[in-house]
Amino acid sequence: MHTELPVILGAGLILIGIFYLGFLSLKIKFPSVILYILLGILLADYLSENEILHVASEIGIVLLFFLLGLEFSVSRLGRIAKRAWPSGLLDLVLSFGVSMMIAIGFGMGLFTAFLVGGVAYATSSSITAKLLDDKSRMANTETEYILAILIFEDLIAPIIVAILIGVGSGGSFAANDLLILLGKIIGLAAAAIIIGKLVFKRFDALWEKVEDEDFKIALLVGLALAYGGLALFLGLSEVLGAFLAGMMLAEISNIHRVEQTVIPIRDLMLPTFFVYFGTSIELGNGIPMPLLLITLLVWSIVAKVLVGVIGGRWFGLSKKVSLRAGLSLCARGEFSVVIASVAAGAVKVMAGIYIVAAAFLGMVLFEQAPRIANKLYGKQKPKKKDLKVPGS
């Protein structure tokens, strides 16, 4: 006789599984995101209806984008856009636009092709940042360019998600609908800037008065969820609303303390999002659209290498450093998962397999990037110094 597991028991087992996989990822030096997705795929029959997992996953992804928004004050957005926009637009055309055209070439409709382009677009910020740190490449010449591209993608991806949510599955890109949707996005962003300038101008003083950390957590998580919920109410994406909620607080001086308050909650909840996404991928009927999958994987690598080789030169990098940057941008991760979660059926399964494969290939290319660049352009020899012998 089959007995259904209590929801809370399932939630506890999920957290224990997340702990083990996180520990395992550190040991084998493999992205934990991929392991979480694989856990969801393996346990899909048991977890797909788990209410706590679903709610926790929503909170986790909202807090991820809220913390991302905290990094982007209006002035910083302006500085980044001024320097990185040519390379960022090249990335958008190659990684998003051409991928979308490939999907259309395989017979997909405009909405589905737009979704596929979104999945193939953004480099994984979490995987790339972790690899930069793990491989001691934070001080490398190409790192500033890599981070600039990640920031540009972090700004565009929430808009792509918002358009996908707004149009809805099976919808069409009618001109009026798209204009209304963009109007909602602009209005929500403008409201966030105004609220940030007027309401949260004295946030520092309020923060100092509140001594209980529990109250601070309630306030910050409440802000993220409320503005994310407002975005959903307007027919947009909760991740865009959460990102804008973070922007509201980006100008305050105690931003580091705000981040430290939210980060533990995000770190607890975010892995559940990737597990929950894994539960939505059904592999019972094999790999759907294998030719499209392979084509997208190949092109997604070529596109990012071109973004590095061409865009890096525009940014002022040498040929060798530009190639190293391009090879380091190939991993896909959290944004692709967010966008793929909008899909359904075979497209969702194909997107899930693509994300796992692209993340793994991206990790390998990141590891080999210095070696490949040295092989093509030669290893830089240390400069010889003329040493004078005392008395000569």
N, C-alpha and C positions, 0 to 999 in steps of 0.2 A: 504493500500500500504506500502510495507516494504522499509524503507530508511536506507541505510548503514551508520553507524556512522563514522564521520571523524576520521582518524587515531590519530590525535593529541588529540581529545576529549577522545578517548579510553585510550590514554597514561595518560592523566590527571586523569581519573577515577581510573586507576590502582594504581597510586601513592597515591591517597586519600584512596583507599582500603588498601594498604600496611601500611599506617600510622595507620588506625583504627585497623588492625589486630595486628600490632606491639604493640600498646597501650593495646589491649585486652590481648595479651600474657603475658604482665607484670602483669596485674590484676589477671588473672586466673592461672598464673605460669605454662604456657603450652608452649612448643617450638614453636616459631614463624614460623620456617621452615615448620612445618606440616600445620599450618593455611594458609600459602602462597600456598602450593600445593593444599589444598582443595579449595582455591579461584580459582585457575586455572582450577580445575576439574569442578567446578560449572559454570564457565563462558567460558568453552571451545568453545562453539558454536559462541561466539562473539569475542574471542581473538586469536584464533588459527592462523589467517592470519594477525595479527597486526605486521607490519614491525618494528615499533619502539620498541615494546616489545621484539622482537627477537634480534635486535641489542643490546639493553640495557642488555639483559640476557647474551649475549656473552661477553660484556665488563665486566659485574659483575663477572663472573666466572673466567675470565682472571686475573682480579685484585685480586681476592681471592688467587689464586695460586701464583701470583707475590709477595704479602705480605707474604705468607707462605715461599717462597724461601728466602726472606730477613732474616729469622730466622736461615738459615742453611749455615754457612760458611763451607769451606772444613774441617777445623780443628774440628769444632763442629760435623760434620757428622762422622768423625773418632772416636771421643770420645763416641758418642752415640752407634755407631755400635759395638764398643769393649765391652761394658757392656750389651747391650740389645739384641744382635743378637740371642742368643739361644732362649729367650722367643719370640722374633719377628718371628723367623722361625717356632716355634711351632704354633704361631698364624696363620701364612701363611698356614701351612699344615692343621690345623683344620678348620679354618674359610673359607679359600679359596679352598684348595684342596679337603677336604671331601664334601663341598657343591657342588663342581663341579662333584664329583663322584655320589652324590645323584641325580643331574640333569641328568647325563648319565643313571643312573638306571631307571629314569622315561622316557627314550627313546629319550632324546634330543641329537642333534648332538654335535660335539666337540666344535665348535665355540659358539653355544648357551649356552652350559654347562659352558664354560669358562666365558661367560658374567654373567651367574647366580652366579657363584662363586665369581666374582668381586663385584656384588651387595651385596652379603652376607658377604663380607670380612671386610671392614673397619668400625671401630667405628666412630661415628660422633664427630669430634674435636670440632665443635661449640657448640653442645648440651652438651657434657661432660664438656667442660671448663666452660660453663655458669652454669651448675649444681654444679660444684665444688665451684664456687664462691658464688652462691646463698645459698648453704647449709653450707657455712663456713668450707669447708673441704680442702682448699688449703694447710693448714699446717699439714694435716694428714700424717701419715707414708707412706700410699700407694700411695700418690699423685705423687711422683717422678716416681714410676713404671708405673702408669697410663699414665703420660705424655711421658715416654720413649716409651711405646707401641704405643701411638698416633703418635709420631714422626716417628717411624719405618713404620707404616702404611702410613703415609703421603709421605714417600719416595717410597714405593712400588706401591701405588694406581695410581700415574701418569704414571708409566710404564705399568700397566695393561691397563689403558685407551689408551695409545699410541699403544699398541699391538692390541687392539680391533679396533681402528681407522685404523691402518695400514693394518690389515687383511681384514677389511670391512665385512659388513653383507653378510652372505652366503659363506664366504671364507673358506679356509682350512689352516691348519698349516703345509704347505710344509716346509721342512728343509731349503731350499735355501732362501725362502721368509722370514722365521723367522730370519735367520742369517743376511740378508740384513737389516731387520727392526732393529735388535739389533745394527748393525753397525751404522745405522742412529742415534739411540738414544745415543750411545757412542760418536759419532762424534759431535752431537749437544751439549752434556754435556761438552766435551773437549773444544769446541770452546767457550762456556760460561765461563769456568774457565780461559782460556787464555785471553779472552777479559777483564774479570774482573781484572786479574793481571796486564795487560798492559795498556789498555785504561782507565779504571776507577780508576787507582792508584791515579790520581790527581783529583778525583771527588770532594773531600772536598773543594779544592781551587775554583773550578768552582761553587760549591754550594754557597759559601760565596759571590762570585761576583754577582750572580743573586739575585736581591732584590725583584723582582716582583713574587708573588706567582703563578700567572696565568702561567708564563713561566715555572715554576718548575713543575706544574701539567701537562702541555703539554709534557715536556721532559719525565717524569716518566711514564705517561700513554702511551705515544708513544713508549717507550722502551718495555713495557709489551706487547702491541698489536703487535709491529713489530716482536719481537722474537716469540710470539705466532703464528703470521701469517707465519713466516718462517717454524715453525714446521709443520703447515698445508700444506705448499707448498711441504714439504718433505714427505707428507703422514703420518705424526704423529699427535698427539693431541695438540691443542693450549694450554691446561692446562699444559702440560709438558714444552712447550716452555716458558710459563709465569713463571713457577716455576724456570727454569734455568735463566731467566732474573733477577729474584729476587736474585738468588745466585751470579750473577755478582756484585751486590752492597753490598753483605753481609759483606764484609771486611771493609767498610768505617766507619769512626768514628761517622759520623752524621746520623747513621742509624735510630735513633729515630725520627729525624726531617723528614727524607724521609718517614717513615711510617705515620707520622701525616699529611703529605701532601696528601697521597693517600687514607687513611682510609675513609674520608668523601665521596669521589667518589665511593669507593667500597660499603659503607653502603647504598648509594642511589641506586646503580645498582644491587647489589647482590640479593635482594628479587625478582627482576623481573625474575631471572633465575628460581627460584622455582615456581613462578606463571606460567612461560612459560612451564616448565616441566609438571605442572598440566594440562595444556591445551591439552597435547598429550596423556593423559590417558582417554580412552573411557570406561565407565562403563555400557553402554547401554545393553550389552549382559550378564551382571552378572559377577561373579568372575571366571576367567579362572583358570584351573588347581588347584582346591582347596586343593587336597591332597598333591601336591607338595608344595604349599604355606604353609600349616600347618607344614609339615615336615621340611621345611627350617627354619620357625620361631622357632620351638622347638630346632632344631640342632644349630641354630645360638646363642641361649642363652646358651645351654650346652657347645658349643665350647669356648665362651668367659669366662664362669665360669672356665673351665679347664685351659685356658690361665692364669687366675688369680691364681688358686689353685696350678698348677704345675710351671708355669713360675715365679710366685711371689716368690715361695720357692727358685728357682734358683737365683733370684735377691737378696735374702737375707731377705725376709719378713717372719713373723710368719704365721702359718696356718690361724689364724683368720684374720689377715690383708690381706693375699693373697685372701681369700674368698671375703672379702669386695671389693678388687680391681676387681676381676672377675665379681661380680655382678654390678659393676659400669661401665663396658665396653660394655654393651649390646646394647646401642642405635645406630641405623644407621641413616645416614643423608646425608650431602652434597656430599661425594664421591660416595655413592650408587646412588644418583640422577644423577651425572655426567656419571657414567657407564651405568645406566639404559637408559639414553637418546640415547645411541647407538642402543638399541633394537628396535623392531618393533612388531606391532600386539599384539597378546595375551600375549607374553612374556613381552612386555613393560607394559601392564596393570597389569599383575601379579606382576611385579617388583615394580610398583608404590604402589600397595596395601601393598606389603611386607614392603616397606620403611616406610609408615605411621604407620603400625602396630608395626614394630620393634622399631621405634622411641618412640612410646607411651609405649610399654612394657619396653624398656630400661630405660625410665624416671621413671617408677614405681619401677623397681628393684633398680635403683640408690637411690631412696628415702628410700627404705626398707633395703638396704644393711647393715647399721650398726645394725639394729634391728635383721636381720636374723643371722648375724655373732655373735652377743651377745647371741642369743638363742641357737646356736649350740656349742659355745665355752665358754659361760659365760661372764658376764660383769666384766671387770677388776676392782678390788677393790682398792681404794686409799691406799697407803702404810701408815701404822701407824708410827708415830714418837714418840720416847721416850722423853717425856717432863720432865725436871727436875725442881722440885719446888725449888725456891731460898732458900738457907739456909739448904736444906736437905743433 
